[in-house]
Amino acid sequence: MTEFDLEDLKKLLTPRNYLEEFIDHIRTHYKLDECYTFRFDTMIEKWFQYDDGYYKQVPIQQIYSVYWNIPFTTKTSNTKLSHCIKWLEAETQFDGKWMDHDPNYDNCLNGIVNITTHKLLSHTPRMMFKHQVPRNFDSLEGQLIPKQFATALECIPNEQQREYFLKFFLNTIHKRFEDEVFLMLYGVKGAGKSTLIQIFSCMFGPAMTSHTSLNKLGGTFGKSAMYDKRVNCEPDLPIVPLYPNAISEIKKITGEDGELEVSLKFRTPFNYPVSCFNIFGINQLMGFTDDAEKEIDSIMRRVVLVNCPNMMLKDAEFKKLMRSPKFLDKLYSWAMWAPCYPIYEPEEEEEWIRHNKELWLLNSNPILKILQEEFEFCPTDYDETEEGVRIYQEKQKVKCTEVREVVADRLEEEGYLVPTQIRKAITEALKTMKIYRGDTTGTKASYENIVRRDGE
């Protein structure tokens, strides 16, 4: 054996020499900008490797391959492999708090956007992003709103609600959670709700989008799909009553200080800061279960209600255009430059809740909505003169049979099923307006303090 071979053998026999070689190899080949390009997320116990501007999750086998590619003379020992992987895990461990939802920066295809200064920075492994927004940012000032986006917003006829939608969209791009709200689009089928929601999902791509419905938030694993996503989009919610667990969860996951309880399979549950904007679409707003009614005000504070009441013309080319990278890049750049404002001010909260509650109750119950449109409520038995004298006014009445006929006709006209117990449904809806049946029964039965609206 030559002297060289003997020296080489001595190195192999030196305790833990293989680990020193492994460390030297990692520090030489897997460091960029003085930062390891392998990272171990201790929160979910997964490995990530930096590539193309962000860290991609990789299987443990890829980490093993790093060990096997190092020119050891002998690498058959599982103990050696275990020691090397344990060292790498300890050296590159990371607490799982990625920068994807940092309100100061956004990672896109052509660089890292400073959201405040609009400067485009170079990609670097020092900035810990797990995802990349599949958009290119144009850093030139003076971006104009894309015409196609303005056209899509026309399916929201109410000017104030259109402004709410726009503010919510900008909050999503700017990663602002201060408003603590979620977006609910409602209206007839084919009114453009899915087209508007698709803008969110296409903007961020499937890797940053989840699809969890509102009621599934109360389940064990439903909300876990939202972990580390930018948006949660569900354009077609089922019309089923909301129950307390779902309301409790939407309260937790809206807001900058909220936390999402994540339960991944075979992992210990953990809490994660809110990082996901919720956007839902539904044809008719759902009601509430009896035990959830006391939570109505809390959900009304958090919801942005946007009505899409009119059918849109079917235009396959327009929908295709809304998904095109060129349009989405322009929209992303414009939104980054656009000023981002709160959806409503704190002093407006009481009026916000009242307005949302009125809208929700009317649009979750078509019978109640028809009653509001067809009849007028006369709330008092007395009329007060200028001198302050209260003069008794006779109660005004409408026969129950007339109310049933009007409601049934309108339901059929608008494509709703007429309930078999329509009288009971009408009575319950009128109780919401504090209107009750009189004492009479049979054909003379009537509702007090309610009259047909003018022109009826």
C-alpha positions as CSV (number, residue, x, y, z in Angstrom):
1,M,0.0,0.0,0.0
2,T,1.4,3.4,-1.0
3,E,1.9,6.2,1.5
4,F,-1.1,8.0,-0.1
5,D,-3.4,5.1,0.3
6,L,-2.3,4.6,3.9
7,E,-3.0,8.3,4.7
8,D,-6.4,8.0,3.1
9,L,-7.2,5.0,5.1
10,K,-6.3,6.9,8.3
11,K,-8.7,9.6,7.4
12,L,-11.5,7.1,7.0
13,L,-10.7,5.6,10.3
14,T,-10.7,9.0,12.1
15,P,-13.8,9.3,14.2
16,R,-16.6,11.5,12.6
17,N,-14.3,12.5,9.7
18,Y,-17.2,11.7,7.3
19,L,-19.3,14.4,9.1
20,E,-16.5,17.0,8.7
21,E,-16.3,16.2,5.0
22,F,-20.1,16.4,4.7
23,I,-20.1,19.8,6.5
24,D,-17.4,21.2,4.3
25,H,-19.2,20.0,1.2
26,I,-22.5,21.6,2.2
27,R,-20.9,24.9,3.1
28,T,-19.0,24.9,-0.2
29,H,-21.8,23.9,-2.6
30,Y,-25.1,24.7,-0.9
31,K,-24.6,28.3,0.3
32,L,-25.7,31.4,-1.7
33,D,-25.4,34.9,-0.4
34,E,-24.0,33.3,2.8
35,C,-27.4,31.5,3.3
36,Y,-28.0,27.8,3.1
37,T,-30.2,26.8,0.1
38,F,-31.6,23.9,2.1
39,R,-34.0,24.7,5.0
40,F,-35.8,22.4,7.4
41,D,-39.2,23.8,8.5
42,T,-39.5,22.7,12.1
43,M,-43.3,23.6,12.2
44,I,-44.3,21.0,9.7
45,E,-41.1,18.9,9.6
46,K,-40.5,19.3,5.9
47,W,-37.5,20.0,3.8
48,F,-37.2,22.9,1.3
49,Q,-34.6,23.8,-1.3
50,Y,-34.1,27.2,-2.9
51,D,-34.6,27.3,-6.7
52,D,-35.8,29.9,-9.2
53,G,-36.4,32.6,-6.5
54,Y,-38.1,30.6,-3.7
55,Y,-37.9,27.5,-1.6
56,K,-39.6,24.4,-3.0
57,Q,-40.6,21.5,-0.8
58,V,-38.5,18.4,-1.5
59,P,-38.7,14.8,-0.3
60,I,-36.2,13.5,2.2
61,Q,-34.7,11.3,-0.6
62,Q,-33.3,14.4,-2.2
63,I,-31.5,15.2,1.0
64,Y,-30.2,11.7,1.1
65,S,-28.9,12.2,-2.5
66,V,-26.7,15.1,-1.3
67,Y,-25.0,12.7,1.1
68,W,-24.6,10.0,-1.5
69,N,-23.1,12.4,-4.0
70,I,-20.2,13.4,-1.7
71,P,-17.0,11.5,-2.6
72,F,-16.7,9.4,0.5
73,T,-14.6,6.3,0.0
74,T,-17.1,4.4,2.2
75,K,-20.8,5.5,2.5
76,T,-22.6,2.4,3.4
77,S,-23.2,3.1,7.0
78,N,-26.7,4.2,8.0
79,T,-25.2,5.7,11.1
80,K,-23.1,8.0,9.0
81,L,-26.1,9.0,6.9
82,S,-28.2,9.7,10.1
83,H,-25.5,11.8,11.6
84,C,-25.1,13.9,8.5
85,I,-28.8,14.5,8.1
86,K,-29.3,15.4,11.7
87,W,-26.5,17.9,11.5
88,L,-28.0,19.5,8.3
89,E,-31.4,19.6,10.0
90,A,-30.0,21.4,13.0
91,E,-27.9,23.8,11.0
92,T,-30.7,24.8,8.6
93,Q,-33.7,24.6,10.9
94,F,-36.3,27.3,10.4
95,D,-39.3,28.2,12.6
96,G,-41.9,28.1,9.7
97,K,-42.6,31.8,9.6
98,W,-42.1,32.4,5.9
99,M,-42.2,35.8,4.3
100,D,-45.0,35.0,1.9
101,H,-47.4,37.1,3.9
102,D,-45.1,39.8,5.0
103,P,-47.0,43.1,4.2
104,N,-43.7,44.7,3.1
105,Y,-42.6,42.4,0.3
106,D,-44.1,40.2,-2.4
107,N,-42.2,37.5,-4.4
108,C,-43.1,37.4,-8.1
109,L,-41.5,36.0,-11.3
110,N,-39.1,38.8,-12.1
111,G,-38.0,39.7,-8.5
112,I,-39.1,40.7,-5.1
113,V,-41.4,43.7,-4.9
114,N,-41.0,46.2,-2.1
115,I,-44.7,47.0,-1.6
116,T,-44.1,50.4,0.0
117,T,-41.4,51.8,-2.4
118,H,-42.4,49.8,-5.5
119,K,-38.8,48.9,-6.1
120,L,-38.0,45.5,-7.6
121,L,-35.3,43.6,-5.7
122,S,-33.3,40.6,-6.9
123,H,-34.2,37.1,-5.8
124,T,-32.1,35.9,-2.9
125,P,-32.3,32.9,-0.5
126,R,-32.0,35.4,2.4
127,M,-35.6,36.3,1.8
128,M,-37.6,33.3,2.9
129,F,-40.4,32.8,0.5
130,K,-42.2,29.4,0.1
131,H,-44.3,30.5,-2.9
132,Q,-44.0,32.8,-5.9
133,V,-46.8,34.8,-7.3
134,P,-46.9,33.8,-11.0
135,R,-46.9,37.4,-12.2
136,N,-44.3,39.8,-13.6
137,F,-44.2,43.3,-11.9
138,D,-43.8,46.4,-14.0
139,S,-41.9,48.9,-11.8
140,L,-42.6,51.9,-14.0
141,E,-44.9,54.4,-12.3
142,G,-48.2,55.5,-13.8
143,Q,-49.8,52.1,-14.3
144,L,-53.4,52.3,-15.6
145,I,-56.3,50.0,-14.6
146,P,-56.8,47.4,-17.3
147,K,-60.0,48.0,-19.4
148,Q,-60.9,44.3,-19.1
149,F,-61.0,44.6,-15.3
150,A,-63.2,47.7,-15.4
151,T,-65.5,45.8,-17.7
152,A,-65.7,42.8,-15.3
153,L,-66.6,45.1,-12.5
154,E,-69.8,46.2,-14.4
155,C,-71.5,43.1,-13.1
156,I,-71.6,44.9,-9.8
157,P,-74.2,47.7,-10.5
158,N,-74.2,49.2,-7.0
159,E,-71.4,51.8,-7.1
160,Q,-70.7,51.6,-3.3
161,Q,-70.4,47.8,-3.4
162,R,-68.2,48.0,-6.5
163,E,-65.9,50.2,-4.4
164,Y,-66.0,47.7,-1.6
165,F,-65.0,44.9,-4.0
166,L,-62.1,47.0,-5.4
167,K,-60.8,47.8,-1.9
168,F,-60.9,44.2,-0.9
169,F,-59.0,43.2,-4.1
170,L,-56.3,45.8,-3.4
171,N,-56.1,44.6,0.3
172,T,-55.4,41.1,-1.1
173,I,-52.6,42.3,-3.4
174,H,-51.1,44.5,-0.7
175,K,-51.5,41.8,2.0
176,R,-53.4,44.0,4.4
177,F,-55.4,42.2,7.1
178,E,-56.4,45.1,9.2
179,D,-60.0,45.2,8.1
180,E,-60.6,41.7,9.3
181,V,-63.2,40.9,6.7
182,F,-64.1,38.3,4.0
183,L,-65.8,38.8,0.7
184,M,-69.3,37.3,-0.2
185,L,-70.6,37.7,-3.7
186,Y,-74.3,36.8,-4.1
187,G,-76.8,36.9,-6.9
188,V,-78.5,34.9,-9.7
189,K,-76.7,32.3,-11.7
190,G,-74.6,33.6,-14.6
191,A,-74.2,37.0,-13.0
192,G,-70.4,37.1,-13.2
193,K,-69.6,36.0,-9.6
194,S,-67.4,33.1,-10.7
195,T,-65.6,35.4,-13.2
196,L,-64.7,37.9,-10.5
197,I,-63.6,35.2,-8.1
198,Q,-61.5,33.6,-10.8
199,I,-59.5,36.8,-11.0
200,F,-58.2,36.0,-7.4
201,S,-57.5,32.3,-8.0
202,C,-55.7,32.9,-11.4
203,M,-53.8,35.9,-10.0
204,F,-52.1,33.7,-7.4
205,G,-52.2,30.3,-9.0
206,P,-53.1,26.9,-7.6
207,A,-50.1,26.7,-5.3
208,M,-51.3,29.8,-3.4
209,T,-55.1,29.1,-3.6
210,S,-57.3,26.8,-1.5
211,H,-61.0,25.9,-2.0
212,T,-62.7,25.5,1.4
213,S,-66.4,26.3,1.7
214,L,-67.7,28.4,4.6
215,N,-69.4,25.6,6.5
216,K,-66.4,23.3,6.2
217,L,-64.3,25.8,8.2
218,G,-65.8,24.2,11.3
219,G,-64.5,20.7,10.4
220,T,-61.2,19.2,11.7
221,F,-59.2,19.4,8.4
222,G,-61.3,21.8,6.3
223,K,-59.5,25.0,7.4
224,S,-56.1,23.2,7.3
225,A,-56.2,23.4,3.5
226,M,-55.9,27.2,3.9
227,Y,-52.5,26.8,5.7
228,D,-49.9,29.1,4.0
229,K,-52.3,30.1,1.1
230,R,-52.8,33.6,-0.1
231,V,-56.5,33.2,-1.0
232,N,-59.3,30.8,-0.3
233,C,-61.8,30.9,-3.2
234,E,-65.1,29.0,-3.3
235,P,-67.4,30.4,-6.0
236,D,-70.4,28.1,-5.5
237,L,-71.3,27.7,-1.8
238,P,-74.3,25.4,-1.0
239,I,-77.3,27.2,0.4
240,V,-77.4,25.5,3.8
241,P,-77.7,27.3,7.2
242,L,-74.6,28.5,8.9
243,Y,-73.9,26.8,12.2
244,P,-72.0,28.2,15.2
245,N,-68.7,26.3,14.6
246,A,-68.4,27.8,11.1
247,I,-69.1,31.3,12.4
248,S,-66.6,30.8,15.2
249,E,-63.9,29.8,12.7
250,I,-64.5,32.7,10.3
251,K,-64.1,35.0,13.3
252,K,-60.7,33.4,14.1
253,I,-59.3,33.5,10.6
254,T,-60.2,37.0,9.6
255,G,-57.9,39.7,10.9
256,E,-54.3,40.5,11.3
257,D,-54.1,39.1,14.8
258,G,-56.1,36.0,14.2
259,E,-54.7,32.5,14.2
260,L,-55.5,29.4,12.1
261,E,-55.4,26.1,13.9
262,V,-53.8,23.7,11.5
263,S,-54.3,19.9,11.8
264,L,-52.1,18.1,9.3
265,K,-52.2,14.3,9.0
266,F,-49.7,12.6,11.2
267,R,-48.6,15.9,12.7
268,T,-49.2,17.6,16.0
269,P,-51.8,20.5,15.5
270,F,-50.3,23.9,15.7
271,N,-51.5,27.5,15.4
272,Y,-50.4,29.7,12.4
273,P,-50.9,33.4,11.9
274,V,-53.7,34.4,9.5
275,S,-52.4,34.5,6.0
276,C,-55.3,33.9,3.8
277,F,-58.1,36.1,2.3
278,N,-61.5,34.4,1.9
279,I,-63.7,35.0,-1.1
280,F,-67.0,33.2,-1.5
281,G,-69.8,33.1,-4.1
282,I,-73.4,32.0,-3.6
283,N,-76.7,32.3,-5.5
284,Q,-78.8,33.1,-2.4
285,L,-77.4,34.1,1.0
286,M,-77.8,31.3,3.5
287,G,-79.7,31.5,6.8
288,F,-78.5,30.6,10.3
289,T,-79.3,27.6,12.5
290,D,-81.3,28.5,15.6
291,D,-78.2,28.2,17.9
292,A,-76.2,30.5,15.5
293,E,-78.6,33.4,15.5
294,K,-76.9,35.0,18.5
295,E,-73.7,35.2,16.4
296,I,-75.3,37.1,13.5
297,D,-73.8,40.5,14.5
298,S,-70.3,39.2,14.7
299,I,-70.4,37.8,11.2
300,M,-72.0,41.0,9.9
301,R,-69.1,43.0,11.1
302,R,-66.7,40.8,9.1
303,V,-68.5,40.4,5.8
304,V,-68.2,42.5,2.6
305,L,-71.5,41.9,0.8
306,V,-71.5,42.4,-3.0
307,N,-74.6,41.8,-5.0
308,C,-74.4,40.6,-8.7
309,P,-78.1,40.7,-9.6
310,N,-78.1,40.6,-13.4
311,M,-77.3,37.9,-15.9
312,M,-74.2,38.5,-18.0
313,L,-73.9,37.7,-21.7
314,K,-71.9,34.5,-22.2
315,D,-68.6,35.5,-23.7
316,A,-66.0,32.7,-23.8
317,E,-63.3,34.9,-25.3
318,F,-63.7,37.5,-22.5
319,K,-63.4,34.8,-19.8
320,K,-60.3,33.4,-21.5
321,L,-58.8,36.9,-21.5
322,M,-59.4,37.2,-17.8
323,R,-57.1,34.2,-17.3
324,S,-54.4,35.4,-19.7
325,P,-50.9,36.0,-18.1
326,K,-50.6,39.4,-20.0
327,F,-53.9,40.7,-18.5
328,L,-53.0,39.4,-15.0
329,D,-49.5,40.9,-15.1
330,K,-51.0,44.3,-16.0
331,L,-53.6,44.0,-13.2
332,Y,-51.0,42.9,-10.6
333,S,-48.7,45.9,-11.5
334,W,-51.6,48.4,-11.5
335,A,-52.8,47.1,-8.1
336,M,-49.3,47.3,-6.6
337,W,-49.1,51.0,-7.5
338,A,-52.8,51.8,-6.6
339,P,-53.3,53.3,-3.1
340,C,-54.8,50.8,-0.6
341,Y,-57.5,52.1,1.8
342,P,-59.5,50.6,4.6
343,I,-62.9,49.2,3.5
344,Y,-64.7,51.1,6.3
345,E,-63.6,53.3,9.2
346,P,-63.9,52.2,12.8
347,E,-66.5,54.9,13.6
348,E,-68.7,53.4,10.8
349,E,-68.8,50.0,12.3
350,E,-72.3,50.2,13.8
351,E,-73.8,51.4,10.6
352,W,-71.8,48.8,8.7
353,I,-73.3,46.0,10.8
354,R,-76.8,47.3,10.5
355,H,-76.6,47.7,6.8
356,N,-75.1,44.2,6.3
357,K,-77.7,42.6,8.6
358,E,-80.5,44.2,6.6
359,L,-79.0,43.0,3.3
360,W,-78.3,39.5,4.5
361,L,-81.7,38.9,6.1
362,L,-83.5,40.2,3.0
363,N,-81.4,38.2,0.5
364,S,-81.3,35.0,2.6
365,N,-85.1,34.7,2.7
366,P,-86.9,35.3,-0.7
367,I,-90.2,35.4,1.1
368,L,-89.1,38.2,3.4
369,K,-87.7,40.1,0.4
370,I,-91.0,39.8,-1.5
371,L,-92.9,41.0,1.6
372,Q,-90.6,44.1,1.9
373,E,-91.1,44.9,-1.8
374,E,-94.9,44.3,-1.9
375,F,-96.1,45.5,1.5
376,E,-95.5,48.5,3.8
377,F,-95.3,48.2,7.5
378,C,-97.2,50.7,9.7
379,P,-95.5,50.4,13.1
380,T,-97.6,52.5,15.4
381,D,-101.1,52.7,16.7
382,Y,-100.9,56.4,17.5
383,D,-100.2,59.6,15.6
384,E,-98.6,62.5,17.5
385,T,-99.8,66.0,16.7
386,E,-97.6,69.2,16.9
387,E,-99.1,69.9,20.3
388,G,-97.9,66.5,21.5
389,V,-101.4,64.9,21.8
390,R,-101.4,61.3,20.9
391,I,-104.4,60.4,18.7
392,Y,-105.4,56.8,18.3
393,Q,-105.2,55.5,14.7
394,E,-107.1,52.4,13.7
395,K,-104.9,49.4,12.9
396,Q,-104.6,48.7,9.2
397,K,-105.0,45.1,8.1
398,V,-104.4,42.8,5.1
399,K,-106.0,39.4,4.8
400,C,-103.7,36.5,5.1
401,T,-105.1,34.9,2.0
402,E,-104.1,38.0,0.0
403,V,-100.6,38.0,1.3
404,R,-100.2,34.3,0.5
405,E,-101.4,34.8,-3.1
406,V,-99.0,37.7,-3.7
407,V,-96.0,35.8,-2.3
408,A,-96.8,32.6,-4.1
409,D,-97.2,34.4,-7.5
410,R,-93.9,36.2,-7.0
411,L,-92.0,33.1,-6.0
412,E,-93.2,31.3,-9.1
413,E,-92.3,34.3,-11.3
414,E,-88.7,34.4,-9.9
415,G,-88.2,30.6,-10.2
416,Y,-88.4,29.7,-6.5
417,L,-90.2,26.6,-5.1
418,V,-93.4,27.6,-3.3
419,P,-93.2,25.9,0.1
420,T,-95.9,23.5,1.1
421,Q,-96.4,25.3,4.4
422,I,-96.3,28.8,2.9
423,R,-98.6,30.3,5.6
424,K,-96.1,29.3,8.3
425,A,-93.2,30.6,6.3
426,I,-94.9,34.0,5.7
427,T,-95.8,34.3,9.4
428,E,-92.2,33.6,10.5
429,A,-90.8,36.1,7.9
430,L,-93.3,38.8,9.1
431,K,-92.2,38.2,12.7
432,T,-88.8,39.5,11.6
433,M,-90.5,42.8,10.7
434,K,-92.5,42.6,14.0
435,I,-95.8,42.0,12.2
436,Y,-98.2,39.5,13.7
437,R,-101.5,37.9,12.8
438,G,-104.6,39.3,14.3
439,D,-107.0,37.3,16.5
440,T,-109.4,36.4,13.8
441,T,-109.3,33.0,12.1
442,G,-110.5,31.4,8.8
443,T,-111.1,33.6,5.8
444,K,-111.1,36.7,7.9
445,A,-107.6,36.1,9.3
446,S,-105.4,39.1,8.7
447,Y,-102.0,40.6,9.5
448,E,-102.2,43.9,11.4
449,N,-100.3,47.1,10.6
450,I,-99.4,46.1,7.0
451,V,-100.7,47.5,3.8
452,R,-100.0,47.1,0.1
453,R,-97.5,49.6,-1.3
454,D,-98.6,52.5,-3.4
455,G,-99.7,51.5,-6.9
456,E,-100.6,48.0,-5.8
